[in-house]
Amino acid sequence: MANFDWLKSVGATQEAVAVLNDQPKVFATIIAVLIGLTVELGLLAAIHFATLKPEQKKKKNKKEKKEKKEKPAKAKKIKDNGAFAPGRS
């Protein structure tokens, strides 16, 4: 017989644990349904992205591409001629 007492640590009530201990097939069914729904969701997402029309797909503008290619401008160094430096005359 299955022992589902470990579910109490994640918040299951004593009644829920008693039901699972009495009918362990319920737990297996819940897990199978969750796995099935996850697989179905993955397939739906794959079909959705595979069947997008070209005009529905996100396109990058030429301006965005140019901005990404350009390197940020470097800060220009200011030449110090020493006119205002302390200790110099």
N, CA, C and O atoms as a MOPAC input file, in Angstrom:
PM7 MOZYME 1SCF
protein

 N      0.83900 1    -1.17200 1     0.00000 1
 C      0.00000 1     0.00000 1     0.00000 1
 C      0.89100 1     1.24400 1     0.00000 1
 O      1.91600 1     1.29100 1     0.68000 1
 N      0.48100 1     2.24300 1    -0.77100 1
 C      1.27000 1     3.46600 1    -0.90500 1
 C      1.16200 1     4.31300 1     0.35900 1
 O      0.14800 1     4.29600 1     1.05800 1
 N      2.22400 1     5.04600 1     0.63100 1
 C      2.24800 1     5.91200 1     1.79800 1
 C      2.47200 1     7.34700 1     1.31900 1
 O      3.57000 1     7.69500 1     0.88300 1
 N      1.44300 1     8.16900 1     1.40000 1
 C      1.50000 1     9.54700 1     0.92000 1
 C      1.59300 1    10.54900 1     2.06400 1
 O      1.15000 1    11.69000 1     1.92600 1
 N      2.16200 1    10.13500 1     3.18800 1
 C      2.29800 1    11.04500 1     4.32600 1
 C      3.22200 1    12.22400 1     4.01600 1
 O      3.12400 1    13.27300 1     4.65300 1
 N      4.10900 1    12.05800 1     3.05100 1
 C      5.03400 1    13.13400 1     2.68500 1
 C      4.29800 1    14.33900 1     2.09500 1
 O      4.85300 1    15.43700 1     2.05800 1
 N      3.05700 1    14.15200 1     1.63200 1
 C      2.29400 1    15.27200 1     1.08200 1
 C      1.83900 1    16.25300 1     2.15900 1
 O      1.46500 1    17.38500 1     1.85200 1
 N      1.86900 1    15.82400 1     3.41500 1
 C      1.50500 1    16.73600 1     4.50400 1
 C      2.50200 1    17.89100 1     4.59300 1
 O      2.13700 1    19.00100 1     4.97900 1
 N      3.75400 1    17.62900 1     4.23600 1
 C      4.77400 1    18.67600 1     4.31900 1
 C      4.56900 1    19.76400 1     3.26700 1
 O      5.08400 1    20.87100 1     3.42200 1
 N      3.82900 1    19.46800 1     2.20200 1
 C      3.56400 1    20.48300 1     1.18100 1
 C      2.16200 1    21.05900 1     1.30300 1
 O      1.71900 1    21.80400 1     0.42900 1
 N      1.45500 1    20.71900 1     2.38500 1
 C      0.18400 1    21.36200 1     2.66600 1
 C     -1.05900 1    20.52500 1     2.45400 1
 O     -2.16400 1    21.06300 1     2.51900 1
 N     -0.92900 1    19.24200 1     2.20300 1
 C     -2.11300 1    18.39800 1     2.02500 1
 C     -2.79200 1    18.16000 1     3.37000 1
 O     -2.13600 1    18.03100 1     4.40300 1
 N     -4.11000 1    18.10500 1     3.33300 1
 C     -4.85700 1    17.85500 1     4.56700 1
 C     -4.81800 1    16.36800 1     4.90600 1
 O     -4.44400 1    15.54000 1     4.07600 1
 N     -5.20700 1    16.04700 1     6.12900 1
 C     -5.22700 1    14.64100 1     6.54300 1
 C     -6.24300 1    13.84700 1     5.72800 1
 O     -6.02900 1    12.66900 1     5.43900 1
 N     -7.34900 1    14.49500 1     5.35900 1
 C     -8.36300 1    13.81400 1     4.55400 1
 C     -7.82700 1    13.47100 1     3.16900 1
 O     -8.07600 1    12.38000 1     2.65600 1
 N     -7.08800 1    14.40500 1     2.56200 1
 C     -6.52500 1    14.15800 1     1.23400 1
 C     -5.50200 1    13.03000 1     1.28600 1
 O     -5.47500 1    12.17500 1     0.40100 1
 N     -4.67200 1    13.02200 1     2.30600 1
 C     -3.67800 1    11.96000 1     2.45200 1
 C     -4.36800 1    10.62000 1     2.67500 1
 O     -3.91900 1     9.59700 1     2.15700 1
 N     -5.45800 1    10.61900 1     3.44300 1
 C     -6.19800 1     9.37400 1     3.68000 1
 C     -6.79600 1     8.83900 1     2.38400 1
 O     -6.78700 1     7.63000 1     2.15000 1
 N     -7.31800 1     9.73300 1     1.53700 1
 C     -7.88300 1     9.30500 1     0.25000 1
 C     -6.79200 1     8.73000 1    -0.63800 1
 O     -6.99300 1     7.69400 1    -1.27300 1
 N     -5.64100 1     9.38900 1    -0.69000 1
 C     -4.55100 1     8.89100 1    -1.53800 1
 C     -4.00000 1     7.57100 1    -1.01500 1
 O     -3.63600 1     6.70100 1    -1.80700 1
 N     -3.93200 1     7.40600 1     0.29400 1
 C     -3.48200 1     6.13100 1     0.84800 1
 C     -4.48000 1     5.01800 1     0.53900 1
 O     -4.09000 1     3.86800 1     0.33900 1
 N     -5.76400 1     5.36000 1     0.50100 1
 C     -6.80000 1     4.36700 1     0.21000 1
 C     -6.88400 1     4.07100 1    -1.28900 1
 O     -7.10500 1     2.92700 1    -1.68500 1
 N     -6.70600 1     5.11400 1    -2.12900 1
 C     -6.83600 1     4.96800 1    -3.58200 1
 C     -5.61700 1     5.58700 1    -4.27500 1
 O     -5.71100 1     6.70900 1    -4.77200 1
 N     -4.49600 1     4.89900 1    -4.32200 1
 C     -3.28400 1     5.47300 1    -4.91700 1
 C     -3.40100 1     5.70600 1    -6.42200 1
 O     -2.60200 1     6.44400 1    -6.99800 1
 N     -4.38300 1     5.08600 1    -7.05600 1
 C     -4.56500 1     5.28100 1    -8.49400 1
 C     -4.95400 1     6.73200 1    -8.80600 1
 O     -4.67600 1     7.22700 1    -9.89800 1
 N     -5.58900 1     7.40600 1    -7.85800 1
 C     -5.97300 1     8.80400 1    -8.04600 1
 C     -4.72500 1     9.66600 1    -8.25300 1
 O     -4.71200 1    10.54500 1    -9.11500 1
 N     -3.69000 1     9.41700 1    -7.47100 1
 C     -2.44300 1    10.18000 1    -7.59700 1
 C     -1.80000 1     9.93800 1    -8.95800 1
 O     -1.34300 1    10.88000 1    -9.60500 1
 N     -1.76200 1     8.69100 1    -9.38900 1
 C     -1.18400 1     8.36800 1   -10.69500 1
 C     -1.98400 1     9.02000 1   -11.81700 1
 O     -1.40900 1     9.47900 1   -12.80400 1
 N     -3.29400 1     9.06300 1   -11.67300 1
 C     -4.14300 1     9.69100 1   -12.68500 1
 C     -3.88300 1    11.19200 1   -12.75800 1
 O     -3.80600 1    11.75700 1   -13.84900 1
 N     -3.75000 1    11.83300 1   -11.61400 1
 C     -3.48400 1    13.27700 1   -11.59100 1
 C     -2.15200 1    13.58500 1   -12.26800 1
 O     -2.06100 1    14.51900 1   -13.06400 1
 N     -1.13000 1    12.81100 1   -11.96000 1
 C      0.18800 1    13.03000 1   -12.56900 1
 C      0.11900 1    12.80000 1   -14.07500 1
 O      0.69600 1    13.57200 1   -14.84100 1
 N     -0.57900 1    11.74800 1   -14.51300 1
 C     -0.70400 1    11.45700 1   -15.94300 1
 C     -1.43900 1    12.58400 1   -16.67100 1
 O     -1.06600 1    12.95000 1   -17.78500 1
 N     -2.46700 1    13.12500 1   -16.05300 1
 C     -3.21400 1    14.22700 1   -16.67100 1
 C     -2.33800 1    15.46900 1   -16.78100 1
 O     -2.35400 1    16.14100 1   -17.81200 1
 N     -1.57800 1    15.78500 1   -15.74500 1
 C     -0.69100 1    16.95200 1   -15.79400 1
 C      0.37800 1    16.80200 1   -16.87500 1
 O      0.67800 1    17.75900 1   -17.58800 1
 N      0.94700 1    15.61800 1   -16.99700 1
 C      1.94900 1    15.37700 1   -18.04300 1
 C      1.30600 1    15.49100 1   -19.42000 1
 O      1.88800 1    16.08000 1   -20.33100 1
 N      0.11200 1    14.93300 1   -19.57600 1
 C     -0.59100 1    15.01500 1   -20.85400 1
 C     -0.91100 1    16.44300 1   -21.25400 1
 O     -0.75400 1    16.81300 1   -22.41700 1
 N     -1.35800 1    17.25000 1   -20.30000 1
 C     -1.65600 1    18.65000 1   -20.59500 1
 C     -0.39800 1    19.43000 1   -20.96800 1
 O     -0.44000 1    20.30100 1   -21.83700 1
 N      0.70600 1    19.12300 1   -20.32000 1
 C      1.96800 1    19.79000 1   -20.63700 1
 C      2.42300 1    19.44900 1   -22.05100 1
 O      2.86100 1    20.32700 1   -22.79500 1
 N      2.32000 1    18.18500 1   -22.41900 1
 C      2.69700 1    17.76400 1   -23.77500 1
 C      1.78400 1    18.43100 1   -24.80100 1
 O      2.25300 1    18.90200 1   -25.83800 1
 N      0.49800 1    18.47100 1   -24.51800 1
 C     -0.45400 1    19.09700 1   -25.44200 1
 C     -0.15100 1    20.58300 1   -25.61200 1
 O     -0.20400 1    21.10100 1   -26.72700 1
 N      0.16200 1    21.26100 1   -24.53600 1
 C      0.50500 1    22.67300 1   -24.60800 1
 C      1.76600 1    22.89000 1   -25.44500 1
 O      1.83400 1    23.82900 1   -26.23700 1
 N      2.74900 1    22.03300 1   -25.27100 1
 C      3.96700 1    22.13000 1   -26.07400 1
 C      3.69200 1    21.92600 1   -27.55500 1
 O      4.23300 1    22.64700 1   -28.39400 1
 N      2.86000 1    20.95300 1   -27.87800 1
 C      2.50900 1    20.72400 1   -29.28300 1
 C      1.73500 1    21.90000 1   -29.86900 1
 O      1.97300 1    22.29700 1   -31.00900 1
 N      0.81700 1    22.45400 1   -29.09700 1
 C      0.06100 1    23.61100 1   -29.57800 1
 C      0.97500 1    24.80400 1   -29.84300 1
 O      0.80700 1    25.50300 1   -30.84200 1
 N      1.92600 1    25.03900 1   -28.96800 1
 C      2.86100 1    26.15100 1   -29.16200 1
 C      3.72400 1    25.91500 1   -30.39500 1
 O      3.97100 1    26.84500 1   -31.16300 1
 N      4.18400 1    24.68500 1   -30.59200 1
 C      5.00700 1    24.37700 1   -31.76100 1
 C      4.21600 1    24.56200 1   -33.05000 1
 O      4.73000 1    25.12100 1   -34.01800 1
 N      2.97800 1    24.10000 1   -33.06800 1
 C      2.13700 1    24.26300 1   -34.25700 1
 C      1.85200 1    25.73900 1   -34.50900 1
 O      1.85600 1    26.18700 1   -35.65500 1
 N      1.60600 1    26.49200 1   -33.44800 1
 C      1.32400 1    27.91900 1   -33.59500 1
 C      2.49900 1    28.64600 1   -34.24000 1
 O      2.30500 1    29.40800 1   -35.18700 1
 N      3.69600 1    28.42700 1   -33.75100 1
 C      4.85500 1    29.13000 1   -34.28500 1
 C      5.24300 1    28.62600 1   -35.66600 1
 O      5.79100 1    29.38700 1   -36.46400 1
 N      4.97200 1    27.36200 1   -35.96600 1
 C      5.31300 1    26.81800 1   -37.28000 1
 C      4.36500 1    27.31300 1   -38.36200 1
 O      4.74300 1    27.36300 1   -39.53200 1
 N      3.15300 1    27.67600 1   -38.00100 1
 C      2.16500 1    28.07200 1   -39.00200 1
 C      1.94900 1    29.57500 1   -39.08000 1
 O      0.98100 1    30.01400 1   -39.70100 1
 N      2.80400 1    30.36800 1   -38.47900 1
 C      2.67800 1    31.81700 1   -38.59200 1
 C      2.96400 1    32.25400 1   -40.02100 1
 O      3.88300 1    31.74200 1   -40.66000 1
 N      2.17900 1    33.19700 1   -40.51800 1
 C      2.42000 1    33.76000 1   -41.84300 1
 C      3.60800 1    34.70400 1   -41.74200 1
 O      3.89100 1    35.23200 1   -40.66600 1
 N      4.30800 1    34.92000 1   -42.85400 1
 C      5.48700 1    35.80000 1   -42.79500 1
 C      5.17000 1    37.20300 1   -42.28000 1
 O      5.98600 1    37.79200 1   -41.57000 1
 N      4.01100 1    37.74400 1   -42.62000 1
 C      3.69000 1    39.09500 1   -42.15700 1
 C      3.31700 1    39.12800 1   -40.68200 1
 O      3.27500 1    40.20200 1   -40.08100 1
 N      3.04900 1    37.97900 1   -40.09400 1
 C      2.73200 1    37.92300 1   -38.67100 1
 C      3.98500 1    37.81200 1   -37.81100 1
 O      3.95500 1    38.10100 1   -36.61500 1
 N      5.07200 1    37.39500 1   -38.42400 1
 C      6.30800 1    37.25100 1   -37.66600 1
 C      6.90800 1    38.62400 1   -37.41700 1
 O      6.79000 1    39.52400 1   -38.24800 1
 N      7.54700 1    38.77700 1   -36.27900 1
 C      8.13600 1    40.05400 1   -35.90800 1
 C      9.37900 1    40.30100 1   -36.75700 1
 O     10.29700 1    39.48300 1   -36.80000 1
 N      9.38300 1    41.44400 1   -37.42800 1
 C     10.52800 1    41.80500 1   -38.25500 1
 C     11.26100 1    42.96500 1   -37.59600 1
 O     10.65400 1    43.81700 1   -36.94800 1
 N     12.57800 1    42.97800 1   -37.77400 1
 C     13.38000 1    44.06800 1   -37.24600 1
 C     13.48600 1    45.15500 1   -38.31000 1
 O     13.66000 1    44.86500 1   -39.49400 1
 N     13.38100 1    46.38600 1   -37.88400 1
 C     13.52400 1    47.50000 1   -38.80700 1
 C     14.98700 1    47.68900 1   -39.16000 1
 O     15.87900 1    47.27100 1   -38.42100 1
 N     15.22200 1    48.33200 1   -40.31100 1
 C     16.59700 1    48.59900 1   -40.72300 1
 C     17.27900 1    49.54400 1   -39.73600 1
 O     18.47900 1    49.43000 1   -39.48400 1
 N     16.50400 1    50.48100 1   -39.17900 1
 C     17.08400 1    51.42400 1   -38.22600 1
 C     17.57300 1    50.70400 1   -36.97800 1
 O     18.64200 1    51.01700 1   -36.45500 1
 N     16.79900 1    49.74800 1   -36.50600 1
 C     17.19800 1    48.99900 1   -35.31500 1
 C     18.46400 1    48.20100 1   -35.57600 1
 O     19.32400 1    48.08700 1   -34.70300 1
 N     18.57900 1    47.64400 1   -36.78800 1
 C     19.76900 1    46.87300 1   -37.12600 1
 C     20.99800 1    47.77200 1   -37.15700 1
 O     22.06300 1    47.39600 1   -36.66600 1
 N     20.84400 1    48.97300 1   -37.74300 1
 C     21.97600 1    49.89000 1   -37.82200 1
 C     22.41300 1    50.34400 1   -36.42900 1
 O     23.60800 1    50.44900 1   -36.15000 1
 N     21.44600 1    50.61000 1   -35.56400 1
 C     21.77600 1    51.06000 1   -34.21500 1
 C     22.52000 1    49.98700 1   -33.43600 1
 O     23.41100 1    50.29200 1   -32.64400 1
 N     22.15800 1    48.74800 1   -33.65900 1
 C     22.82800 1    47.66200 1   -32.95400 1
 C     24.24400 1    47.46000 1   -33.48100 1
 O     25.14900 1    47.10100 1   -32.72700 1
 N     24.43400 1    47.69600 1   -34.79600 1
 C     25.75100 1    47.49800 1   -35.38800 1
 C     26.72100 1    48.59800 1   -34.97500 1
 O     27.91000 1    48.34500 1   -34.78300 1
 N     26.20600 1    49.82700 1   -34.83900 1
 C     27.06800 1    50.94300 1   -34.48000 1
 C     27.55900 1    50.78000 1   -33.04800 1
 O     26.80900 1    50.40600 1   -32.14700 1
 N     28.81800 1    51.06900 1   -32.87200 1
 C     29.38500 1    51.00800 1   -31.53300 1
 C     29.08000 1    52.31500 1   -30.81700 1
 O     29.00500 1    53.36200 1   -31.46000 1
 N     28.90900 1    52.27700 1   -29.54100 1
 C     28.66200 1    53.52500 1   -28.81200 1
 C     29.88000 1    54.43700 1   -28.89800 1
 O     31.02000 1    53.97400 1   -28.88600 1
 N     29.62400 1    55.72800 1   -28.98300 1
 C     30.70500 1    56.69900 1   -29.11700 1
 C     31.55500 1    56.70300 1   -27.85000 1
 O     31.04400 1    56.67000 1   -26.73000 1
 N     32.86200 1    56.74500 1   -28.06300 1
 C     33.77700 1    56.78700 1   -26.92800 1
 C     33.88100 1    58.22000 1   -26.42400 1
 O     33.80200 1    59.16900 1   -27.20300 1
 N     34.05300 1    58.36500 1   -25.15000 1
 C     34.20700 1    59.69000 1   -24.56000 1
 C     35.56800 1    60.24600 1   -24.95400 1
 O     36.58900 1    59.56400 1   -24.86400 1
 N     35.55700 1    61.49700 1   -25.38900 1
 C     36.80700 1    62.12400 1   -25.80700 1
 C     37.59100 1    62.55300 1   -24.57400 1
 O     37.03000 1    63.03600 1   -23.59000 1
 N     38.88800 1    62.36500 1   -24.65700 1
 C     39.75000 1    62.77300 1   -23.55700 1
 C     40.03800 1    64.26200 1   -23.67300 1
 O     40.29000 1    64.77800 1   -24.76200 1
 N     39.99600 1    64.93100 1   -22.55100 1
 C     40.29300 1    66.35500 1   -22.52500 1
 C     41.77700 1    66.51300 1   -22.22900 1
 O     42.30100 1    65.97500 1   -21.25300 1
 N     42.43200 1    67.26100 1   -23.09400 1
 C     43.86300 1    67.47500 1   -22.90300 1
 C     44.07900 1    68.47400 1   -21.77800 1
 O     43.42400 1    69.51400 1   -21.71100 1
 N     45.00500 1    68.13600 1   -20.90100 1
 C     45.32500 1    69.00400 1   -19.77400 1
 C     46.61400 1    69.73800 1   -20.10000 1
 O     47.67800 1    69.13200 1   -20.22400 1
 N     46.50200 1    71.04900 1   -20.23700 1
 C     47.71100 1    71.82100 1   -20.52600 1
 C     48.40200 1    72.29000 1   -19.25700 1
 O     49.44500 1    72.94000 1   -19.33200 1
 N     47.85800 1    71.98500 1   -18.12000 1
 C     48.50100 1    72.30000 1   -16.85900 1
 C     48.31900 1    73.72600 1   -16.39400 1
 O     48.96500 1    74.13500 1   -15.42900 1
 N     47.46400 1    74.50000 1   -17.04200 1
 C     47.31300 1    75.90800 1   -16.68900 1
 C     46.69600 1    76.07900 1   -15.30100 1
 O     47.05200 1    77.01300 1   -14.58100 1
 N     45.79500 1    75.20800 1   -14.92300 1
 C     45.11700 1    75.37000 1   -13.64900 1
 C     45.54700 1    74.34300 1   -12.61500 1
 O     44.91200 1    74.21800 1   -11.56800 1
 N     46.58100 1    73.63000 1   -12.88300 1
 C     47.02800 1    72.60200 1   -11.95800 1
 C     47.68500 1    73.25200 1   -10.75000 1
 O     48.49800 1    74.16200 1   -10.91500 1
 N     47.35600 1    72.81100 1    -9.53800 1
 C     47.97700 1    73.40200 1    -8.35200 1
 C     49.46500 1    73.04800 1    -8.28100 1
 O     49.87800 1    71.94900 1    -8.65100 1
 N     50.23500 1    73.98100 1    -7.80800 1
 C     51.65800 1    73.75300 1    -7.64000 1
 C     52.46800 1    74.10500 1    -8.87400 1
 O     53.69600 1    74.02600 1    -8.85300 1
 N     51.80600 1    74.48600 1    -9.93000 1
 C     52.53000 1    74.88600 1   -11.14200 1
 C     52.43600 1    76.39100 1   -11.29900 1
 O     51.43900 1    77.00900 1   -10.92500 1
 N     53.45000 1    76.95200 1   -11.83800 1
 C     53.39700 1    78.39700 1   -12.04300 1
 C     53.55100 1    78.74400 1   -13.49900 1
 O     53.53000 1    79.92100 1   -13.85900 1

